[in-house]
Amino acid sequence: MPQPLSPAMAATFAPPVMEARRWLAAAELPPDLPLINVSQAAPVDPPPAALRAALAEAILHDPTVHLYGPVLGQPELRAELAAQTAALYGGAVAPAQVAITQGCNQAFCAVMATLAGAGDAVMLPVPWYFNHRMWLDMAGIATQPLPTGDDLMPDPDEAAARITAQTRAIVLVSPNNPGGAEYPPALIAAFRDLARARGLALILDETYRDFHSRPGAPHELFADPDWDDTVISLYSFSKSYRLTGHRVGAAIASPARLAEVEKFLDTVAICPAQPGQRAALWGMRNLGQWLAGERAEILDRRAAMEAGFARLPGWRLRGCGAYFGYAELPPDEASDVLCRRLVGAAGVLMLPGTMFTPAGDAGGQRAVRIAFANLDRAGIGELFDRLAAVTDGRPLR
């Protein structure tokens, strides 16, 4: 007799990146074409040698690295992130307003666990980051889809019209995953004003803030002395310092909110992993110039992506920024069919828009996400060579 399964878990879709990897196992890859994997937004290179050396030194010679630490994270890292966030945004952020988590996904889950439960609702712009939708489904929280414009920008007036008595929060991701769009400061402020007026939380996921194309602060929310009555900001060290395997993220919110977050974190993980926190702290204190170089490289790759779409008749780039390009396909292409076909036909693995949209959404059926951060200019050129050949029906070799 089968064991019971939670109805909410049964209703949650399978992890999209893992699903795409199963396509690889089932496909016969072109023998002379190395796989181009643009399905996942995670650095494949290790952290800089100096950071690895500092991490090894801590692991070898600091016994406290191997013990439980504070549930909300190491005080030094909380203080450093608070100080650097305040400096970047020209506002006030205190260490007591920072919690360190096991990656930014856990930060989202922890915050959401304090905001909403079964029967409540949370608004997500479409296309959305699939893990956000997965957590809401697992928790029995209804997702309120918020359509975006042709430029992938959400509309505060449209959001206002969709708020119900069950709505507890609005979630924005900027730079956006999956769309790549960078929301202007005035748009973010308008959503803050809407959330404040309606008594909601505004969750701003800034996982990719260190790769924003805008010089200076991406928004002005922290300049508001009362920001933490409405705003909850999420951050990730994983992309910035290549620490994906160490799982280090953060939530920036009111001390009262973090006191509730602490309950969740203590139950799930007890504390964030100590080695990753040490690595993140060393990176923040020592790798500013290196990180600026990483940002410049990502922006150069973004420019190569934007130029490459001129070679694909019928394709249209709707958004491009940070690690992502989000493209609309020709009318006769279905994204889920095309993405499966590209694995065997071109040795390219990318994700269809159907993984980022509600079931049956016409926009998702016509779109793909390309996570280009691990391709240099030559790799991006090769990607477009293959896509152009498949689009034109030409042999790849």
C-alpha positions in Angstrom: 0.0 0.0 0.0 1.5 3.4 -1.0 2.5 5.8 1.8 0.5 9.0 2.0 1.6 12.2 0.2 0.8 15.7 1.1 -1.8 17.1 -1.4 0.1 20.4 -1.6 3.4 18.6 -2.4 1.6 16.4 -4.9 0.2 19.5 -6.7 3.6 21.1 -6.9 5.4 20.7 -10.3 8.8 19.0 -10.6 11.9 21.2 -10.4 12.4 22.5 -13.9 16.2 22.4 -14.0 16.0 18.7 -12.9 13.4 18.0 -15.6 15.6 19.5 -18.2 18.5 17.4 -17.1 16.3 14.3 -17.7 16.0 15.5 -21.3 19.7 15.1 -21.6 19.6 11.6 -20.3 16.9 10.7 -22.9 18.5 12.5 -25.9 21.2 11.4 -28.3 23.5 14.4 -28.3 25.3 15.4 -31.5 28.6 13.6 -31.3 30.7 16.5 -32.6 29.0 19.3 -30.7 29.9 19.9 -27.1 26.8 20.7 -25.0 25.9 24.3 -24.6 24.0 24.4 -21.3 22.0 27.7 -20.9 19.4 26.2 -18.6 20.7 27.2 -15.2 21.9 30.5 -13.8 24.8 29.3 -11.6 28.5 30.0 -12.0 30.5 26.9 -13.0 33.9 28.3 -12.2 35.2 28.1 -8.6 35.7 31.2 -6.4 39.0 33.1 -6.8 42.0 31.4 -5.5 42.5 33.9 -2.7 39.0 33.3 -1.4 39.5 29.6 -1.5 42.7 30.0 0.4 41.0 32.0 3.1 38.3 29.4 3.3 40.8 26.6 3.6 42.6 28.5 6.3 39.5 29.0 8.3 38.5 25.3 8.0 41.9 24.1 9.0 42.7 26.5 11.9 39.5 27.9 13.3 37.6 25.3 15.4 34.5 27.5 15.6 33.9 27.0 11.9 32.8 23.5 12.7 30.2 24.4 15.4 26.7 25.7 15.4 26.5 29.4 15.1 23.8 32.0 15.6 20.5 31.1 13.9 20.4 34.5 12.1 24.0 34.3 11.0 27.4 35.5 12.1 27.3 39.0 13.5 30.3 40.1 11.4 28.6 39.1 8.1 25.3 40.7 9.1 27.1 43.9 10.0 29.1 43.9 6.7 26.1 43.3 4.5 24.2 46.0 6.4 27.0 48.5 6.0 27.6 47.8 2.3 23.8 47.9 1.6 23.5 51.2 3.3 26.5 52.6 1.4 25.2 51.4 -1.9 21.6 52.7 -1.5 22.4 55.8 0.5 20.1 54.8 3.4 20.2 53.2 6.8 20.4 49.5 7.3 21.3 48.0 10.7 22.9 44.6 11.5 19.7 43.8 13.4 17.8 44.1 10.1 19.9 41.4 8.4 19.5 37.6 8.6 21.9 35.2 6.9 20.3 32.1 5.3 21.2 28.9 3.5 20.9 30.5 0.1 18.5 33.1 -1.2 15.8 30.5 -1.9 15.7 29.7 1.9 15.5 33.5 2.6 12.3 33.6 0.4 10.8 30.6 2.1 11.6 31.8 5.6 10.1 35.3 4.9 7.1 33.9 3.2 6.4 31.5 6.1 6.1 34.5 8.3 3.7 36.3 5.9 1.2 33.9 4.5 -0.3 30.5 5.1 -2.9 28.1 3.6 -5.7 30.2 2.1 -3.7 33.4 1.7 -2.4 34.7 -1.6 0.8 36.3 -3.0 1.2 38.2 -6.2 3.9 37.2 -8.7 4.6 39.0 -12.0 4.5 36.6 -15.0 6.9 35.2 -16.1 7.9 34.2 -12.5 10.9 32.6 -10.9 9.7 29.0 -10.7 11.0 28.3 -7.1 8.9 31.1 -5.8 5.8 29.5 -7.3 6.8 26.1 -6.0 7.1 27.3 -2.4 3.7 28.9 -2.6 2.2 25.7 -3.9 3.9 23.6 -1.2 2.6 26.0 1.5 -1.0 26.0 0.2 -0.7 29.7 -0.7 -2.5 30.9 -3.8 -0.4 32.6 -6.5 -2.0 35.7 -8.0 -0.4 36.1 -11.5 0.4 39.7 -12.5 0.7 40.0 -16.2 3.6 42.1 -17.5 3.9 44.3 -20.5 5.7 43.7 -23.8 8.9 44.9 -22.0 8.3 42.5 -19.1 7.5 45.4 -16.7 4.7 44.9 -14.2 2.1 47.7 -13.8 1.3 48.9 -10.3 -2.2 49.9 -11.4 -2.9 46.4 -12.7 -1.5 45.0 -9.4 -3.8 47.3 -7.4 -6.8 46.0 -9.3 -5.9 42.4 -8.6 -5.3 42.7 -4.8 -7.9 40.8 -2.8 -8.6 40.4 0.9 -6.4 37.3 0.8 -3.4 39.0 -0.6 -0.4 39.2 1.8 2.5 40.3 -0.4 3.8 41.3 -3.8 7.1 39.8 -5.0 9.4 41.6 -7.5 12.7 40.2 -8.8 15.1 42.8 -10.3 17.2 42.3 -12.3 14.6 39.7 -13.2 14.8 36.0 -13.3 13.7 34.8 -15.8 13.1 37.9 -17.9 16.4 39.9 -17.4 14.4 43.1 -17.0 15.7 45.8 -14.7 12.9 47.6 -13.0 13.4 51.4 -12.9 13.6 53.0 -9.4 10.3 54.9 -9.9 8.5 51.6 -10.7 9.9 49.9 -7.6 8.9 52.9 -5.5 5.4 52.8 -6.9 5.0 49.2 -5.8 6.4 50.1 -2.4 3.7 52.8 -2.1 1.0 50.4 -3.2 2.1 47.8 -0.7 2.3 50.3 2.1 -1.2 51.7 1.3 -2.8 48.3 1.3 -0.9 46.9 4.3 1.1 44.3 2.3 4.7 43.4 2.2 6.8 44.2 -0.8 9.4 41.4 -1.3 12.2 42.5 -3.6 14.5 39.7 -4.6 17.9 41.2 -5.6 19.9 38.1 -6.1 21.5 39.7 -9.2 22.0 43.2 -7.9 25.7 43.1 -8.3 25.3 42.7 -12.1 22.8 45.5 -12.6 23.7 47.7 -15.6 22.6 50.9 -13.8 25.5 52.8 -12.1 24.9 53.4 -8.5 21.8 52.3 -6.5 19.2 50.3 -8.4 16.5 51.9 -6.3 15.9 54.3 -3.5 13.9 52.2 -1.1 16.5 52.2 1.7 16.6 56.0 1.7 13.2 55.9 3.3 13.7 55.9 7.1 10.6 53.8 7.5 11.5 51.3 4.7 11.2 48.2 7.0 7.5 48.7 7.6 6.9 47.4 4.1 10.0 46.3 2.3 11.8 43.0 2.6 14.9 42.7 0.5 16.5 39.3 -0.4 20.2 38.9 -1.4 22.5 36.1 -2.6 26.2 35.8 -2.2 26.2 32.7 -4.4 26.3 34.4 -7.8 28.5 37.3 -6.8 31.4 35.3 -5.2 30.8 31.9 -6.9 29.6 30.3 -3.7 26.6 28.4 -5.1 27.7 25.1 -3.4 28.0 26.9 0.0 24.4 28.2 0.0 24.7 31.7 1.5 21.9 34.2 1.1 20.2 36.9 3.2 17.0 38.6 4.1 16.9 42.3 5.0 13.8 43.3 7.0 12.6 44.7 10.3 14.0 43.2 13.5 10.4 42.1 14.4 10.0 40.3 11.1 13.4 38.6 11.6 12.4 37.4 15.0 9.7 35.4 13.3 12.1 34.3 10.6 14.4 33.0 13.3 11.7 30.4 14.3 11.7 29.1 10.7 15.5 29.0 10.3 16.0 27.3 13.7 13.6 24.6 12.8 14.9 24.0 9.2 18.6 24.4 9.5 19.5 25.6 13.0 22.0 28.0 11.5 23.6 28.8 8.1 26.7 26.8 7.4 29.8 28.4 8.9 32.3 27.9 6.1 30.1 29.6 3.5 29.6 32.6 5.8 33.3 33.0 6.3 33.8 32.9 2.6 31.1 35.4 2.0 32.5 37.8 4.6 36.0 37.5 3.2 34.7 38.1 -0.3 32.8 41.3 0.7 35.8 42.7 2.5 38.4 41.8 -0.2 36.9 41.3 -3.6 35.3 44.6 -4.5 37.6 45.2 -7.5 37.3 41.6 -8.7 33.5 41.8 -8.4 33.5 44.9 -10.5 35.4 43.0 -13.2 32.8 40.2 -13.0 30.0 42.7 -13.5 31.8 44.3 -16.5 32.2 40.8 -18.1 28.5 40.0 -17.6 27.5 43.3 -19.1 29.7 42.6 -22.1 28.1 39.2 -22.5 24.7 40.9 -22.3 25.7 43.1 -25.2 26.8 40.1 -27.2 23.4 38.5 -26.5 21.5 41.5 -27.7 23.5 41.6 -30.9 23.1 37.9 -31.6 19.3 38.0 -32.0 19.7 40.0 -35.2 20.8 36.6 -36.7 17.5 34.9 -35.7 14.6 35.9 -38.0 11.3 35.7 -36.2 12.9 35.6 -32.7 12.5 38.7 -30.5 14.4 39.5 -27.4 12.0 40.9 -24.8 14.3 41.2 -21.9 18.1 40.9 -21.2 20.0 41.6 -18.1 22.1 40.0 -15.3 22.3 36.3 -16.3 19.3 36.1 -18.5 17.8 36.7 -21.9 14.0 36.1 -22.4 13.0 35.7 -26.0 9.8 35.3 -28.0 9.8 32.6 -30.7 8.4 32.7 -34.2 4.6 32.0 -34.3 5.0 28.4 -35.5 7.3 27.3 -32.6 6.1 25.9 -29.3 8.7 26.5 -26.6 8.5 23.2 -24.8 8.7 21.3 -28.1 11.5 23.4 -29.4 13.6 23.2 -26.2 13.4 19.4 -26.2 14.3 19.3 -29.9 17.3 21.5 -29.5 19.0 19.0 -27.1 19.4 16.4 -29.8 19.3 18.6 -32.9 21.8 21.3 -31.7 23.4 20.2 -28.4 21.7 23.1 -26.7 19.9 22.9 -23.4 17.6 25.8 -22.5 14.3 26.2 -20.6 10.9 26.9 -22.2 8.7 29.8 -21.0 6.1 27.2 -20.0 8.3 26.6 -16.9 7.9 30.3 -15.8 4.2 30.9 -16.5 0.7 29.5 -15.5 -0.4 26.4 -17.2 -1.8 27.1 -20.6 -0.3 30.7 -20.7 0.1 31.6 -24.4 3.1 33.8 -23.7 5.0 30.9 -22.0 4.3 28.7 -25.0 6.1 31.2 -27.2 9.1 32.1 -25.1 12.4 30.7 -23.9 14.9 31.7 -21.2 18.6 31.7 -22.0 20.9 31.8 -19.0 24.1 33.1 -20.7 26.4 33.9 -17.8 28.6 30.9 -18.3 29.2 31.6 -22.0 31.9 34.0 -23.2 31.5 36.0 -26.4 32.8 33.1 -28.4 30.4 30.7 -26.7 27.5 33.1 -27.3 28.5 33.3 -31.0 28.4 29.5 -31.2 25.0 29.4 -29.5 23.6 31.7 -32.1 25.3 29.7 -34.9 23.5 26.6 -33.8 20.1 28.4 -33.2 20.3 30.0 -36.6 21.1 26.7 -38.3 18.1 25.0 -36.6 15.8 27.9 -37.4 16.8 27.8 -41.1 16.8 24.0 -41.3 20.5 23.9 -42.2 22.9 21.1 -41.0 25.0 22.1 -38.1 28.2 20.7 -39.5 
